[in-house]
Amino acid sequence: MKPIRPTDAQRKFIECVDTSILLHACVGTGKTFALANRAAEAIRRGVPAERILCVTFTNRAAEEMRQRIELYCPEDSHKVVTRTFHSLCAWIIRQGAVKLGVPQDFCIIDEDDAQDIIDDLKLPKLVHLSARDTYYMLEEYKLYGRVVAPKEGPPLQRGTVDKLLALYQRELAAYKALDFSDLILLTHRAFLPNGPLAEEWSTRFDLIQVDEMQDTTLMEYEVVAHLARKAQNLVLAGDFDQTIYEWRGSVPETVIERFRQDFPRQKYMTFVENHRATETLVRAASSVVSALSKTEPRPAKAAAKGDPIVIHSAFDERSEARWIAQQIKGLRRSGVPYKDMGVLCRSNKRASAVSEVLEGEQVPHITVEAYEFFRRQEVKDCMARLRLLLNSEDRVSSRRILQRPASGVGDVTIKRIEDASKSGLRLTDLLSLSALDYGDPFGPVLHAVQHGTLIVFDCETTGIEPLEDDIIELAAYKIHKGKLVDTFHRYLKPRKSVGRSVYVHGFTDRFLDENGEEPRDVLRDFLEFIGGGMLVGHNVVFDIRMLESACSRNGIAFARDSYADTLSLARRFMETNSYKLGDLAERLSLSHKPTHRAMDDVATTWELLKYLVPRIERGAAERR
């Protein structure tokens, strides 16, 4: 792919890596491109990649930023910390959970789950609001202490809101859960002067970049400002003329004013050249915002002219909808997929009218209201079971399964289980076959260590997608009755180039061409090696999925439901800031250290398991 050359404005921004910047960048002006290149430039100039933080507003934007940084700086890109605001706060809280008095294994409740909990508590009926409005009312009160007046009905009293919030927070505590506002609030409090985490995090990063800053709240800004205050290298990037989150506390003018006070050496830069849209669209947009903004977008020199904007006047809403249907059909015939088309309406009523006509014209589509299907109680009950199948440690889903329909497991039993958490027991273990068969969810791994066979294994891969990526190294220990009796270590030829994954594991295409074997032969030998042994690994579910996918591609039958994950075990029986294999090895002074070479990781995992087994055994009586 031909490299993209930055514009003069982008180059100026990219090369300014030693100070704070306020970047006003309209949509389509190459903001993400420039932010990723600036991070890469900082690494080239000697800034350690792990001391660079990039904060985005959505998971999709965070993934795009990771991919861009990997493209421009493949060697160290995986070390750059790239997170959304919520995942950043969750990471900080987990690191300091003991100091904050928060369970280290807390789960995060998203807005949909939070509204489900509010519905289950019947809080909306107490204030005559929807679950959604009740959630946002409680969020506003929790974060800012403001009682928002409902659109209809009598105003809410502060005492009433206090009671509702207490009920809601008590239920979150029962789930050992935090919602999105808790993440922001706890982190903000931890960073206050003399806060429990203020000092240790004030020097964690040398360079911080925040994308889409116009959608951040003042509290979120104060979190990143604390992280950057000592380094004085913070970028706030966004289109300050637009924000779609004013309803949740987004105040770009206030944030900009505070930024200029907190970082007096900051520079102001702008990107106005649009590289995404046609000249027609950019000039139309510019004419709209010209009276509202000092910064008007302009089309790139290479921008296509584009089709003219069409204004269609219809006799009534059904005539309008039929015209829309014909336009969609015409676009589809020209090769545009349906998923790349959208219809925006001013109201739900108008959207329903358009949907009705599209259905009659046999145009496949979905409306936002269709998602309400997933809010029905019976559908949520089914989804909870599916989610538990995908994540056996999903406490929110397991609690719902135990309570709906009534299973005979009441609040008293649930509390007894949660009170036994120091023994490693979790609510999800009530639904574990191991607990049923052995009377202990950890019975299988303890039995295998003492009387059976364990296969501690690890694989290095070309990526993280089981259907797309390949195993290139496979290693294992065979442990019988607690003793190492055999080892396995082979290289495999991948179907494609290792690409940028070489910077993680170090195996080049040439090395694997010379040393790799046919995957089918290696996989068959490995399955013979493991026999009926219990598979063990650190985040072993990933390795098992990679192994299952590789076997399937090569026509080999393989499935394994019984396994032990040292990552999960460490989280249950250790209190520490990080559960990465390397960090655990460092903390425990293990004799082996992981190196992203499969055999080193296997040796470290086995040593970690030997450390954990006595701790698992100590809680066996209480768990039973």
N, C-alpha and C positions, 0 to 999 in steps of 0.2 A: 504494500500500500504506500502510495506517494505521501511523504510527510507534509503536513499542513504548515505553511509559514505564517507566523503570527503577524498581525498588523503592527504598525508603529506603536499604537496605544497599548496593545496587548504586550508587546515586547518590553515597553517601559515598565509595565506592571510586573511582568515575570521576573525581570532582573532586579527589582527592588525587594530584596528578601530580608532586609535588616531593620525594618521599621513597620509601624502600624499604618494601615491604609483603609480609607473609606472608599469603596468602589461602587459607583453608580453604574449599573449595567442593565440596559433594557433586555427584554427577552430576545433570544436569538443572536446576541452579540458576541458569543464565544466565551461567556463567563466561566463555565465549567472547564473548558479547554485551557483557559488562562490560569485558573486556580490549580489544576493538576500540574501544569507545566511549572508554575511557581514552586510547588512542593518538590518537584523533581530537580529544579535549579538549586533549591536550598540544599538538597542532599548532595548534589555535585560540588557545592561550595563548602561541604563539611558538616552540615547540620545532621546529627544522627536521625535516621528515619523514624525510630521509635519515639523521638521527642517532637514529632510533628503531629498535630491533631487537625483533622478536617471534620467539621460538623455540618450536617445537612438537615433538611426538614423532613424528608421521607425516606423510607427504606430503598425505594427505587433510585432516588437521587444519590444515596450513599453507595449503592452498587455501581452506578455509573461513574462516580468519582473514583472508586477503587480500580475499575477497569481502565480509566484514563491514566491514572498514576502508574499503573502497571505497564501501560503502553509506552509512557515517556521515561520511565525509570525502572526497568524490569528487575534489576538486581536486588533492590531493597524495598520495593513497593509493598510487599507483604508485611513489612514492619510498621508502616505508617498507620496511625490510629484513625480510622474513618468510621464515624458513627452518626446516628441521628441524635437529637437532643435527649430523647427518652432513653435510648440505649446507652448513651454516655452517662446519664445520671444513674441508671441501673448498675452499670459497671462500677462507678464510684461508690455507690452504696454497698454493693457486695464486697468490695475491697475493704470497706470500713464498717462492716456489719456489726462486729463485736463492739466497737466504740459507740455506734449509734443505737445499740440495743435492738437491732433488727435481726430476725432469723436469716442466716446466710442462704438458706434454700428457699427464700420467699419466691412466690410466683407473681407474674405481672398480669393484671386484669386489664383487658382492653375495654374500649368504650361500650362495645356490644355486651360483653360479659358483665360489666358494671351495671348497665341498664337492666340486664336480666336479674341481677341480685336485688336491685331497687324494686323491680316488679314483684319478685318473690316475697320481699318484705312488705309489699302492699303500701309502700310509701306514697306513690302517686295519688292514691285515693284519699290520703290524709290532707293533701294540699290541692287536690283537683287539677293536677297537671299530668302530662304524659310522662312516661319513664325517661324519655330523652330530655325533656325540659327540667325534670327533677334532678337528673344527673348534672346538667350544666349549672343549675341553681346551686347545688351542693359544691360543685367545683369552684364556682365564683366565691362562695362563702369561705371555703377551705383555704384558698390561695390568697384572697384579698380582704376577707372579712366583710364583704359587701352583701347585703340582702337585695337581690334583684327582684323588682316588682313584676309579678306575672302580667302577661298581656291582657288577661281577662280575670275577673274575680277580685276579691278583696286583697289588699297587700298582706304579705307574710310578716309575722312577728319574729323578731330575732330569737326568742325563746323556742318557738316552733322549729325554726331551722336548726337550732342547737340540738334539739331532741332527734330530729331526722338524721343529722350528721352523726350523732352518737350511735344510733342504731346501725347506720350504714358502715361506719368504721369498725364497730364491733363484729359485724358479719365479715368484713375483709380480714380482720384479725383471725377469725375462725378458719378462714381459708389459708392463713399465712400469706396474705396477698397484699400487694400495693397497686393502686391504680395510677394512671398517668400523672395526675396532679400530685400524688404522694411522692413520686420520683423527683419532680421538680422541687417540691417543698422541702423534703428531707435534705436534698443536696444543698439547696440554698441555705438552710439553717446550719448545715455542717461547715459551710464556708464563711459564716459570720465571724467577726473578730473574736478570737479565742474559741472559735468553734472546734469540735473534735477532729475535723479533718483539714482545717484551714491551712496549717503550716505545711504539712507533708505534700499537699497538692499544689501549693503555690509555686513550686519549682519543678513540676513534673514535665512541662513542655517548654520548648524554645520558640515554637512558631505555631500559631493557631489561625485557622481560616474558617469563617462561618458563612455558609451559602444561604441565600434567600432570607437575609436578615430582616427584611420588612415584615416577615411573618412570625418573628420571635417576640415574646413578651419581655417586659422589663426584668422580671425575675430570671428568665432564661439568660438574658444578656448579662446579668450580674454574676451568674455562675461562670460563664466563659471569661468575663472580665477578670474575675479572681484568678482563674487559671493562667491568664496572660499578664497579670499586673507586673510581676517581677521581670519577665522577659521583655515586656513592652513591644511585642510583635504580634498584633492581632489584626486580622483582615475581616471587615464586615462588608459583604458583597450582596448586592440585590438591586431590585428596581424600587427605589424609595417612593415612587409615585403611585405604586399599587400595593395593596395588601388585601388578602381574602380572609384574614383571621382577626379582624378587629373585634369580632364578637367573643373571642377567647382571650382578649387582652393584648393583642398586637398593637404596639404604639411606636411606629418607626421614628416619628419626630422626636419623641422623648428619648428613645434609645440613641439616636444620633447625637443629641445634645449631651447625654451622659458620656458617650464615647469620646467626644472632643474634650471633655473635662478630664476623663480618666487617662487619656493617651494624648497629651499635648503635642507630641512630635509627629502626630499622624499626618498623612498626606491624603489629598482628595484626587481621585482619578475617575474618568468616565469612559465607558464604551458606548458608542451610539450607532456603529455600523452593523446592520442586521445581515447575518449570513444564512438565515434559515428561510425567510419568506420571499415572495416575489416582490418586484418593485411596486406593483399595483397595491398589494396589501400593506406594505410598509408606508407608502405615501398616504394611504387612507387612514392608517392608524395615527400617523404623525399629525394629520389635519385635525383629528379628534382631540389629541392631548396637547396640541400647541398652546391652547389657552390655559392649560392646567400645570404645565411643567416647563422648566427652563431647558430641559434636555429632551430634544426630539430625536426619535430614531430616524436613520436614513438608510436606504438600501445599499448593499455592497456593490462595488463596481461590477462584479461578475454576476449580479443577480439577474434572473430571467425577468422579462417584462410581466408575464403572467396574464391569465384571462381577466377580462374586466369583471368587476363586481356587478352581480345581477340583482336588481330590485324588482320583485314580482308582486303585483297587486291582485288579490283574488276576491271573488264575490262573497264568499263566506269561508268559515274554517274548514269545512269538508272539501271545498274546491282547492283551498290552499294545501290541505293534506294530500289530495290526489296529485297535485303538481309536485310536491315533495317526493311522493312515491315514484313518479316517473323520472325525476332527476336521479334518484337512488338507483333505479333500474338501469338508466343510461350509464352511470358511473360503473356499475357492476359489469355491464357488457364491455366496457373499455378496459377491464382488468383490475379495477379497484375492489379489494375484498370488503365485505360488509363490516368487518371489525374496525376498519379504518374510516368509517363514516359515523357522523353523529348529528342529531337534531336537537337544537336548544330551543326550549319553549319558555315563555314568560310565566306560566302557571301550570300546576298539575292538571287542571281542567283541560287546558289546551293540549297538553301532552297526551292525555287520555284520548282526545278526539283524533290526534295524529296517529296514535297507536291503533285505534280501531280501523282506520282506513288502511294503514300498512298491513294489518292482519288480513283485511279483505282483498288486498292486492297481492297477498302471499309474499310479502317482504319480511324475511326473518329479522327479528329485533327483540330487544328486551328493554323494559322501562325500569326506572329506579324503584318504582313501587313493587316490582316483582320480587325485590329482595326482602320485602316484608314477610314473604313466605317463611324465611328462615327465623323469624321471630316468634312463630307459633310454638307453643309449649311442647307439643308432641314432636315437632321437627327438631327443636333444641335438644330434646331427650335423645333422639336418634343421633344427632351430631356429637353429643357427648360420648356416646359409645364408640363412634368412629374415631374421634380424637384420642380416646384412650388406647385404641388399637395402634395408633400411630405413635403415641407417646405414653408408655406405661406408667410414667410418673406424673401425669397430669392430675393434680389434686383437685382442681376446679371441676373437671369432668367426673372424677371418681366420686366426689361428694354429691354431685347431682344424680349420678347413677344410683347411689345408695339411698337417696331420699325420694326419688321419683322413678317409678311408683314406690310406695312404702315397702321396705325390704326387711323390717324388723330391726334394723340398725338405727338406733336413736341417737339423740344428742349426747347422752351420757356415755355411750360406747365410743362415739367419735372422740369425745374429750379424753377418755382414758387412753385411746391410741395416740392422740396428739401429745398427751403428757408423757408418753413413753418414747418421745423422739430421741432422747439421749442414747437409747439402746439401738438406734438406727431404724426404728419402726416408723412407717408412714401410712397414711390413710389408704393410699393406693395398694398397699400390701394385702388389704382385705379381699382384693380381686385377683390376687396372685395365685396361680396354680401351685407354685412352690410352697407357699404358706399352707395351702390345703393338703398337699402331699406329705410335707415334712413337719408341719406345725411351726415353721420358721421360714420366712422369705429367703433367708440366706442359707437354708439347709443344703441345697444342691452344691453350692460352691464349697462349703465346709466339708461336705462328704467327699467331694472330688479331691480336695487337698489332702485329706487324711487317708482315704481308702480307694480313690479312683484315679482317673487320668485327666489332666488339664493340658490344653494346647494353648500356650501363650503365643499369640501371633501378631504380626503387623505387616502392612503392605505399603509400599510407596507407589504413588500413582501420577499420571499426567495431569490430573485435575480432580475436581470434587463431584463430578456428575457421573453416576454409575452407568448411565446409558451411553454416554459419550466418551468417557475417559477410560484409560487402560491401567492395569496393574503392571508395574515394571520391575518390582522387587518384592519377593515374598520370603518371609523368615518366620521361624517358630521354634519354641522349646516344647518338648514333650516332657511333662512332669507326671511321674507315677508315684503315688503315695508320698508326695512332698519332695521327691528327689528328681533331679534332672537326669533323664535317661537317654535322650536323643535330641538332635537338632535338625533343622531344615533351612536351607538357604539357596535360593535360585533367582536368576534374572530372567525377565520375559521380554520378548520383542513386542513393542507397541505397534498398533495399526497405523499410527501417524507420528509426526515429529513430537518430541516432548515439549516443544515450544518454551514458554517462559517458566514452566515448572522446573526447568533445569536449575533455576536460581534458588529453589527450595531444597531439592535432593542432590543436585550436583551431577546427575547422570546425563551425559550427552547422547545425542543420536548415534554418534560413532561408537561410543562405549557399548551401548545396548545392541548395536548391529553386530559387534564383535563378540559380545559375551552373553547376549540374550538368547533364550531358547524359545521354541514354539509354545505359545500359551497353553494349547491343548495338552501337550506332554507334561508341562509343569503342573498344571491344575490337577490332572489325573494322579500324578505322584503325590501331590499335597493332600488330596482327599484320602488317599491310601494311608498317608502318614498320620492324619488326624484320627482316622477310624471313628470310634464313638466317643472320643474325648470331649470334654466341655471346653468350648472356645472362650478365651479370655483376652482382653485387650483394653487399651485406654481409649475411650470413645469407640468401643468395639462395634457399635451398630454401623458406623461408616464403613469399617473394614469388611464386615459381613455383607453389606449391600454391594460393595465393589466386587467381592468374591462371587456372590450370587449372580450378578450381572455378567461377569466374565465367564462363569461356567455356562450360563444360558446361551451366550453367543457362540460357545464352542460345543454346544450339544451335549453338555454334561449335566446330569441331574444333581442338584445340591440344594438343600434347605436345612437351616438350623435355627430352631426356636429357643434352645437352651444355651445361655451364655452368661458370662459374668463381666461386668464393666467396671474397671478400677476407677474410672472417672466418677461414676455414680457412687461407688463404695467410699471413695475418699470424701465426697461431699457429705455423706451420711455420718462418717466416723472421724472426721477431722475438721477443725476450725482453723482456717487459714485464708489469706487474702486472694490466693490464686490456686486453681486446680489444674493448671497446665502441667503436663508431665515433667517438663524441664524445671518449673518452679517448685514442684513437689520434691523432685530429686535434690534440688539445691537446699530446700528447707530441711529435709530429713538427712542431708549429707550422705545420700546413697552413693555407693561405690561406682555405679554406672550412671551415665548421663545420656539423654536422648540427643541424637544428632541428625534426625531425618534420614538415617540409614536404618533399614528395617531391623537388623540384628541388634544394634545398639538400643533401639526403642523396646525390643522384646526383652532384653536383659534388664532394662530399667523397670519395665512393667512388672516382671516377675519379682524383682526386689521390692517394689512398692506393695505388691499383693502380700508378700511375706510379712511386711510391716503391718498391714491392715488385719490379717487373719486373727491375731490375738485379741484385737479390739472388737472384732465381730463376735468372737467366742464369748467375751465377757458379758455381752448383753443378751445371750441366748435364753437364759432362764426368764428374764423379764419379758422378752418377746413372746414366749410361749404362754 
